[in-house]
Amino acid sequence: MSHVKLGRMLILAGLGAAVTTLGDLNHVHTQTLVYQQPFLLGQAWWVFPVFFLAFAAMCVRSEERRVGK
């Protein structure tokens, strides 16, 4: 995998994580969910990293499927 492709995958994972974190923030502000130990704006510290890892895994799997692995 090239550095350019890896960079694009990281950017895509970051954007996906940012958008879904905003969606999670919507749930927090509408009190659909509440974190016991909020870190920032009512969200837990681990929300963005978990979404980032999920999107990064999806990017990697998508690339594997594209090249036929």
N, CA, C and O atoms as CSV, one atom per row, in Angstrom:
chain,resi,resn,atom,element,x,y,z
A,1,MET,N,N,0.848,-1.180,0.000
A,1,MET,CA,C,0.000,0.000,0.000
A,1,MET,C,C,0.894,1.243,0.000
A,1,MET,O,O,1.838,1.342,0.783
A,2,SER,N,N,0.585,2.172,-0.875
A,2,SER,CA,C,1.416,3.366,-0.996
A,2,SER,C,C,1.139,4.351,0.138
A,2,SER,O,O,0.113,4.274,0.814
A,3,HIS,N,N,2.072,5.273,0.326
A,3,HIS,CA,C,1.917,6.296,1.365
A,3,HIS,C,C,0.745,7.219,1.060
A,3,HIS,O,O,0.046,7.670,1.966
A,4,VAL,N,N,0.537,7.495,-0.222
A,4,VAL,CA,C,-0.573,8.360,-0.620
A,4,VAL,C,C,-1.897,7.693,-0.270
A,4,VAL,O,O,-2.795,8.331,0.277
A,5,LYS,N,N,-2.014,6.400,-0.589
A,5,LYS,CA,C,-3.244,5.669,-0.304
A,5,LYS,C,C,-3.481,5.593,1.211
A,5,LYS,O,O,-4.608,5.757,1.678
A,6,LEU,N,N,-2.420,5.346,1.961
A,6,LEU,CA,C,-2.539,5.296,3.417
A,6,LEU,C,C,-2.983,6.646,3.962
A,6,LEU,O,O,-3.839,6.712,4.844
A,7,GLY,N,N,-2.400,7.729,3.437
A,7,GLY,CA,C,-2.785,9.071,3.869
A,7,GLY,C,C,-4.253,9.352,3.587
A,7,GLY,O,O,-4.958,9.922,4.419
A,8,ARG,N,N,-4.706,8.947,2.407
A,8,ARG,CA,C,-6.123,9.147,2.058
A,8,ARG,C,C,-7.035,8.340,2.970
A,8,ARG,O,O,-8.105,8.809,3.360
A,9,MET,N,N,-6.613,7.130,3.309
A,9,MET,CA,C,-7.417,6.292,4.198
A,9,MET,C,C,-7.500,6.919,5.592
A,9,MET,O,O,-8.556,6.893,6.224
A,10,LEU,N,N,-6.386,7.482,6.069
A,10,LEU,CA,C,-6.390,8.125,7.386
A,10,LEU,C,C,-7.271,9.369,7.388
A,10,LEU,O,O,-7.976,9.636,8.362
A,11,ILE,N,N,-7.229,10.129,6.291
A,11,ILE,CA,C,-8.093,11.308,6.188
A,11,ILE,C,C,-9.559,10.883,6.175
A,11,ILE,O,O,-10.387,11.481,6.863
A,12,LEU,N,N,-9.880,9.852,5.394
A,12,LEU,CA,C,-11.254,9.357,5.342
A,12,LEU,C,C,-11.708,8.850,6.709
A,12,LEU,O,O,-12.837,9.111,7.127
A,13,ALA,N,N,-10.828,8.125,7.407
A,13,ALA,CA,C,-11.170,7.630,8.745
A,13,ALA,C,C,-11.383,8.797,9.706
A,13,ALA,O,O,-12.291,8.752,10.536
A,14,GLY,N,N,-10.562,9.835,9.604
A,14,GLY,CA,C,-10.708,11.018,10.457
A,14,GLY,C,C,-12.007,11.759,10.185
A,14,GLY,O,O,-12.698,12.174,11.115
A,15,LEU,N,N,-12.339,11.923,8.908
A,15,LEU,CA,C,-13.600,12.595,8.559
A,15,LEU,C,C,-14.809,11.782,9.023
A,15,LEU,O,O,-15.770,12.330,9.563
A,16,GLY,N,N,-14.747,10.476,8.805
A,16,GLY,CA,C,-15.845,9.613,9.262
A,16,GLY,C,C,-16.007,9.669,10.768
A,16,GLY,O,O,-17.124,9.733,11.281
A,17,ALA,N,N,-14.889,9.646,11.474
A,17,ALA,CA,C,-14.941,9.715,12.928
A,17,ALA,C,C,-15.483,11.059,13.402
A,17,ALA,O,O,-16.236,11.121,14.374
A,18,ALA,N,N,-15.099,12.138,12.713
A,18,ALA,CA,C,-15.582,13.466,13.101
A,18,ALA,C,C,-17.092,13.575,12.903
A,18,ALA,O,O,-17.798,14.096,13.766
A,19,VAL,N,N,-17.584,13.084,11.770
A,19,VAL,CA,C,-19.023,13.165,11.491
A,19,VAL,C,C,-19.822,12.315,12.476
A,19,VAL,O,O,-20.843,12.763,12.997
A,20,THR,N,N,-19.363,11.101,12.730
A,20,THR,CA,C,-20.104,10.245,13.656
A,20,THR,C,C,-19.990,10.739,15.101
A,20,THR,O,O,-20.900,10.526,15.902
A,21,THR,N,N,-18.885,11.392,15.433
A,21,THR,CA,C,-18.765,11.994,16.766
A,21,THR,C,C,-19.777,13.130,16.919
A,21,THR,O,O,-20.358,13.309,17.989
A,22,LEU,N,N,-19.985,13.894,15.850
A,22,LEU,CA,C,-21.022,14.936,15.888
A,22,LEU,C,C,-22.409,14.317,16.042
A,22,LEU,O,O,-23.261,14.856,16.748
A,23,GLY,N,N,-22.629,13.190,15.381
A,23,GLY,CA,C,-23.899,12.482,15.553
A,23,GLY,C,C,-24.082,12.007,16.986
A,23,GLY,O,O,-25.175,12.089,17.547
A,24,ASP,N,N,-23.007,11.513,17.566
A,24,ASP,CA,C,-23.051,11.098,18.963
A,24,ASP,C,C,-23.324,12.301,19.867
A,24,ASP,O,O,-24.058,12.192,20.849
A,25,LEU,N,N,-22.734,13.438,19.533
A,25,LEU,CA,C,-22.966,14.662,20.299
A,25,LEU,C,C,-24.444,15.048,20.255
A,25,LEU,O,O,-24.994,15.534,21.243
A,26,ASN,N,N,-25.074,14.832,19.117
A,26,ASN,CA,C,-26.511,15.074,19.003
A,26,ASN,C,C,-27.279,14.194,19.991
A,26,ASN,O,O,-28.219,14.654,20.640
A,27,HIS,N,N,-26.876,12.938,20.100
A,27,HIS,CA,C,-27.525,12.052,21.067
A,27,HIS,C,C,-27.316,12.544,22.497
A,27,HIS,O,O,-28.222,12.455,23.326
A,28,VAL,N,N,-26.139,13.054,22.780
A,28,VAL,CA,C,-25.856,13.561,24.124
A,28,VAL,C,C,-26.723,14.780,24.436
A,28,VAL,O,O,-27.307,14.877,25.515
A,29,HIS,N,N,-26.800,15.705,23.485
A,29,HIS,CA,C,-27.549,16.940,23.736
A,29,HIS,C,C,-29.061,16.728,23.777
A,29,HIS,O,O,-29.771,17.487,24.436
A,30,THR,N,N,-29.555,15.716,23.089
A,30,THR,CA,C,-30.991,15.406,23.168
A,30,THR,C,C,-31.284,14.442,24.315
A,30,THR,O,O,-32.423,14.021,24.513
A,31,GLN,N,N,-30.245,14.103,25.060
A,31,GLN,CA,C,-30.326,13.211,26.221
A,31,GLN,C,C,-30.827,11.817,25.852
A,31,GLN,O,O,-31.460,11.136,26.659
A,32,THR,N,N,-30.532,11.405,24.616
A,32,THR,CA,C,-30.801,10.036,24.201
A,32,THR,C,C,-29.840,9.095,24.917
A,32,THR,O,O,-30.189,7.964,25.257
A,33,LEU,N,N,-28.617,9.588,25.140
A,33,LEU,CA,C,-27.650,8.829,25.926
A,33,LEU,C,C,-26.851,9.784,26.799
A,33,LEU,O,O,-26.698,10.967,26.493
A,34,VAL,N,N,-26.351,9.232,27.891
A,34,VAL,CA,C,-25.575,10.032,28.844
A,34,VAL,C,C,-24.358,9.204,29.250
A,34,VAL,O,O,-24.488,8.029,29.594
A,35,TYR,N,N,-23.188,9.814,29.209
A,35,TYR,CA,C,-21.965,9.146,29.648
A,35,TYR,C,C,-21.753,9.424,31.128
A,35,TYR,O,O,-21.966,10.544,31.591
A,36,GLN,N,N,-21.336,8.409,31.867
A,36,GLN,CA,C,-21.149,8.565,33.312
A,36,GLN,C,C,-20.013,9.513,33.648
A,36,GLN,O,O,-20.093,10.254,34.628
A,37,GLN,N,N,-18.963,9.498,32.852
A,37,GLN,CA,C,-17.818,10.381,33.096
A,37,GLN,C,C,-17.518,11.186,31.837
A,37,GLN,O,O,-16.590,10.862,31.097
A,38,PRO,N,N,-18.300,12.232,31.594
A,38,PRO,CA,C,-18.084,13.021,30.373
A,38,PRO,C,C,-16.730,13.734,30.394
A,38,PRO,O,O,-16.223,14.129,31.444
A,39,PHE,N,N,-16.174,13.880,29.205
A,39,PHE,CA,C,-14.860,14.508,29.064
A,39,PHE,C,C,-14.980,15.883,28.416
A,39,PHE,O,O,-14.448,16.866,28.932
A,40,LEU,N,N,-15.671,15.949,27.297
A,40,LEU,CA,C,-15.787,17.192,26.546
A,40,LEU,C,C,-17.185,17.264,25.937
A,40,LEU,O,O,-17.597,16.359,25.211
A,41,LEU,N,N,-17.900,18.322,26.229
A,41,LEU,CA,C,-19.254,18.534,25.716
A,41,LEU,C,C,-20.193,17.377,26.040
A,41,LEU,O,O,-21.116,17.089,25.278
A,42,GLY,N,N,-19.962,16.729,27.150
A,42,GLY,CA,C,-20.828,15.641,27.590
A,42,GLY,C,C,-20.460,14.280,27.036
A,42,GLY,O,O,-21.100,13.285,27.376
A,43,GLN,N,N,-19.442,14.213,26.188
A,43,GLN,CA,C,-19.037,12.947,25.597
A,43,GLN,C,C,-17.858,12.347,26.353
A,43,GLN,O,O,-17.089,13.057,27.002
A,44,ALA,N,N,-17.733,11.029,26.255
A,44,ALA,CA,C,-16.599,10.333,26.849
A,44,ALA,C,C,-15.352,10.566,25.992
A,44,ALA,O,O,-15.465,10.861,24.802
A,45,TRP,N,N,-14.174,10.435,26.586
A,45,TRP,CA,C,-12.919,10.691,25.877
A,45,TRP,C,C,-12.687,9.703,24.744
A,45,TRP,O,O,-11.991,10.016,23.779
A,46,TRP,N,N,-13.264,8.519,24.855
A,46,TRP,CA,C,-12.964,7.446,23.909
A,46,TRP,C,C,-13.866,7.427,22.681
A,46,TRP,O,O,-13.677,6.580,21.808
A,47,VAL,N,N,-14.837,8.327,22.582
A,47,VAL,CA,C,-15.797,8.297,21.473
A,47,VAL,C,C,-15.081,8.484,20.126
A,47,VAL,O,O,-15.221,7.640,19.241
A,48,PHE,N,N,-14.327,9.558,19.958
A,48,PHE,CA,C,-13.648,9.795,18.680
A,48,PHE,C,C,-12.666,8.684,18.329
A,48,PHE,O,O,-12.693,8.199,17.198
A,49,PRO,N,N,-11.791,8.253,19.257
A,49,PRO,CA,C,-10.852,7.181,18.884
A,49,PRO,C,C,-11.537,5.882,18.458
A,49,PRO,O,O,-11.063,5.210,17.542
A,50,VAL,N,N,-12.629,5.524,19.099
A,50,VAL,CA,C,-13.332,4.289,18.715
A,50,VAL,C,C,-13.909,4.423,17.308
A,50,VAL,O,O,-13.790,3.504,16.498
A,51,PHE,N,N,-14.532,5.560,17.016
A,51,PHE,CA,C,-15.052,5.772,15.672
A,51,PHE,C,C,-13.916,5.800,14.651
A,51,PHE,O,O,-14.062,5.268,13.550
A,52,PHE,N,N,-12.790,6.414,15.004
A,52,PHE,CA,C,-11.650,6.464,14.091
A,52,PHE,C,C,-11.156,5.052,13.777
A,52,PHE,O,O,-10.926,4.721,12.614
A,53,LEU,N,N,-10.994,4.228,14.795
A,53,LEU,CA,C,-10.536,2.854,14.569
A,53,LEU,C,C,-11.523,2.063,13.723
A,53,LEU,O,O,-11.119,1.275,12.869
A,54,ALA,N,N,-12.811,2.269,13.956
A,54,ALA,CA,C,-13.828,1.572,13.172
A,54,ALA,C,C,-13.746,1.969,11.701
A,54,ALA,O,O,-13.787,1.109,10.822
A,55,PHE,N,N,-13.631,3.270,11.430
A,55,PHE,CA,C,-13.540,3.711,10.043
A,55,PHE,C,C,-12.225,3.297,9.409
A,55,PHE,O,O,-12.198,2.975,8.221
A,56,ALA,N,N,-11.144,3.294,10.155
A,56,ALA,CA,C,-9.858,2.842,9.622
A,56,ALA,C,C,-9.938,1.363,9.236
A,56,ALA,O,O,-9.427,0.963,8.191
A,57,ALA,N,N,-10.575,0.562,10.074
A,57,ALA,CA,C,-10.744,-0.862,9.766
A,57,ALA,C,C,-11.596,-1.049,8.515
A,57,ALA,O,O,-11.310,-1.918,7.691
A,58,MET,N,N,-12.643,-0.237,8.372
A,58,MET,CA,C,-13.470,-0.321,7.167
A,58,MET,C,C,-12.680,0.057,5.923
A,58,MET,O,O,-12.843,-0.567,4.874
A,59,CYS,N,N,-11.829,1.067,6.024
A,59,CYS,CA,C,-10.993,1.470,4.886
A,59,CYS,C,C,-10.033,0.360,4.481
A,59,CYS,O,O,-9.873,0.064,3.296
A,60,VAL,N,N,-9.402,-0.246,5.468
A,60,VAL,CA,C,-8.451,-1.324,5.185
A,60,VAL,C,C,-9.169,-2.500,4.539
A,60,VAL,O,O,-8.697,-3.048,3.543
A,61,ARG,N,N,-10.302,-2.887,5.100
A,61,ARG,CA,C,-11.052,-4.024,4.541
A,61,ARG,C,C,-11.553,-3.713,3.135
A,61,ARG,O,O,-11.535,-4.582,2.263
A,62,SER,N,N,-11.991,-2.501,2.914
A,62,SER,CA,C,-12.451,-2.109,1.589
A,62,SER,C,C,-11.320,-2.196,0.574
A,62,SER,O,O,-11.529,-2.651,-0.550
A,63,GLU,N,N,-10.135,-1.768,0.959
A,63,GLU,CA,C,-8.981,-1.841,0.064
A,63,GLU,C,C,-8.605,-3.296,-0.199
A,63,GLU,O,O,-8.266,-3.648,-1.329
A,64,GLU,N,N,-8.659,-4.140,0.819
A,64,GLU,CA,C,-8.354,-5.557,0.639
A,64,GLU,C,C,-9.321,-6.189,-0.355
A,64,GLU,O,O,-8.913,-6.964,-1.220
A,65,ARG,N,N,-10.583,-5.859,-0.229
A,65,ARG,CA,C,-11.595,-6.412,-1.145
A,65,ARG,C,C,-11.371,-5.885,-2.560
A,65,ARG,O,O,-11.559,-6.610,-3.537
A,66,ARG,N,N,-10.968,-4.613,-2.662
A,66,ARG,CA,C,-10.768,-4.011,-3.975
A,66,ARG,C,C,-9.628,-4.695,-4.738
A,66,ARG,O,O,-9.726,-4.912,-5.946
A,67,VAL,N,N,-8.558,-5.029,-4.030
A,67,VAL,CA,C,-7.415,-5.661,-4.702
A,67,VAL,C,C,-7.513,-7.186,-4.708
A,67,VAL,O,O,-6.643,-7.861,-5.258
A,68,GLY,N,N,-8.561,-7.725,-4.105
A,68,GLY,CA,C,-8.807,-9.160,-4.194
A,68,GLY,C,C,-8.111,-10.028,-3.176
A,68,GLY,O,O,-7.830,-11.193,-3.457
A,69,LYS,N,N,-7.822,-9.499,-2.000
A,69,LYS,CA,C,-7.179,-10.315,-0.966
A,69,LYS,C,C,-8.208,-11.068,-0.170
A,69,LYS,O,O,-7.858,-11.810,0.747
